[in-house]
Amino acid sequence: MNKVIKIENIASQVLFVRGEKVLLDFHLAGLYEVETKVMKQQIRRNMDRFPEDFMFELSKKEWDSLRSQFVTLNTGRGQHSKYLPFAFTEQGIAMLSSVLRSKKAIEVNIAIMRTFVQLRKLMDTNKELADKIEKLETKYDEQFQIVFDAIKKLIHQENEPRKKVGFKTEN
């Protein structure tokens, strides 16, 4: 119960669905150390706290696509879940702590919020880097265009007759 939650472990479970960074209900249940079924019961009792932009149920197509990317269930009992999972956005996860009301829920939420902040910073850094690369490409495209024009000019230049090299005799 007192194990440290690493940001990397949480970050590896963050998925992009419908253009949002989300965590699925069974991942969250694992972090909160509760059964997914129990957590979903709490959520269903408090559905008014979870509008569509906080939490949504995956479609069958979305779930099949995600499921093919990772192994979600052990063999044996529970191998084929009959319910589609919920996907929680950052705001939904924050709201989840008010529903689960435990010390563990508070600790987990703090770790998850730190993960989302770190991911946001990482994405901002990547965007800045992409912008810098684009500016460099534009700058060097102009310079390389000059070089390419010079090469084309050399290729298409008419060759003047050359003087023969070697010993010449007068005739």
WOHU-V126028 format. One record per residue. N is the residue number from 1. RES is the residue in one letter. OMEGA is omega in whole degrees, 0 to 359 (999 if undefined). NEAR is the number of other C-alpha atoms within 10 Angstrom. Layout:
{{N;RES;OMEGA;NEAR} {N;RES;OMEGA;NEAR}}
This chain:
{{1;M;186;6} {2;N;180;6} {3;K;181;5} {4;V;179;9} {5;I;181;14} {6;K;180;12} {7;I;181;16} {8;E;180;9} {9;N;179;12} {10;I;182;20} {11;A;181;16} {12;S;180;10} {13;Q;179;14} {14;V;181;20} {15;L;174;16} {16;F;179;13} {17;V;181;16} {18;R;177;9} {19;G;181;7} {20;E;170;14} {21;K;184;17} {22;V;168;24} {23;L;181;25} {24;L;186;19} {25;D;182;22} {26;F;174;20} {27;H;180;16} {28;L;179;24} {29;A;177;17} {30;G;179;11} {31;L;180;19} {32;Y;181;22} {33;E;174;14} {34;V;176;15} {35;E;179;13} {36;T;181;17} {37;K;181;12} {38;V;180;12} {39;M;180;19} {40;K;177;16} {41;Q;179;11} {42;Q;181;14} {43;I;181;19} {44;R;177;12} {45;R;184;10} {46;N;184;13} {47;M;180;11} {48;D;178;8} {49;R;186;16} {50;F;175;18} {51;P;185;11} {52;E;180;12} {53;D;175;12} {54;F;184;18} {55;M;175;25} {56;F;177;17} {57;E;180;16} {58;L;173;18} {59;S;179;12} {60;K;181;12} {61;K;179;9} {62;E;182;13} {63;W;179;16} {64;D;179;12} {65;S;179;11} {66;L;184;16} {67;R;179;12} {68;S;182;9} {69;Q;180;9} {70;F;178;8} {71;V;186;8} {72;T;186;14} {73;L;175;13} {74;N;176;9} {75;T;180;8} {76;G;184;7} {77;R;178;8} {78;G;183;9} {79;Q;181;10} {80;H;181;11} {81;S;181;10} {82;K;180;7} {83;Y;176;9} {84;L;182;14} {85;P;172;18} {86;F;174;19} {87;A;183;25} {88;F;174;27} {89;T;180;24} {90;E;180;21} {91;Q;178;15} {92;G;178;20} {93;I;177;23} {94;A;179;18} {95;M;181;18} {96;L;180;24} {97;S;179;19} {98;S;179;13} {99;V;185;16} {100;L;173;17} {101;R;173;10} {102;S;179;12} {103;K;180;11} {104;K;180;17} {105;A;179;22} {106;I;180;17} {107;E;181;16} {108;V;180;22} {109;N;177;21} {110;I;180;14} {111;A;180;18} {112;I;179;25} {113;M;177;17} {114;R;178;15} {115;T;180;21} {116;F;177;19} {117;V;180;13} {118;Q;178;14} {119;L;179;16} {120;R;178;13} {121;K;180;12} {122;L;179;12} {123;M;177;12} {124;D;179;12} {125;T;179;12} {126;N;179;12} {127;K;178;12} {128;E;179;12} {129;L;178;12} {130;A;178;12} {131;D;179;12} {132;K;179;12} {133;I;179;12} {134;E;178;12} {135;K;179;12} {136;L;179;11} {137;E;180;13} {138;T;181;12} {139;K;183;11} {140;Y;175;12} {141;D;179;12} {142;E;181;11} {143;Q;179;11} {144;F;178;13} {145;Q;177;11} {146;I;180;12} {147;V;180;12} {148;F;177;12} {149;D;179;11} {150;A;179;11} {151;I;179;12} {152;K;180;11} {153;K;179;11} {154;L;181;11} {155;I;185;10} {156;H;182;8} {157;Q;178;9} {158;E;179;8} {159;N;176;8} {160;E;178;6} {161;P;183;6} {162;R;173;6} {163;K;179;6} {164;K;180;7} {165;V;176;6} {166;G;182;6} {167;F;181;5} {168;K;175;7} {169;T;181;5} {170;E;176;3} {171;N;999;3}}
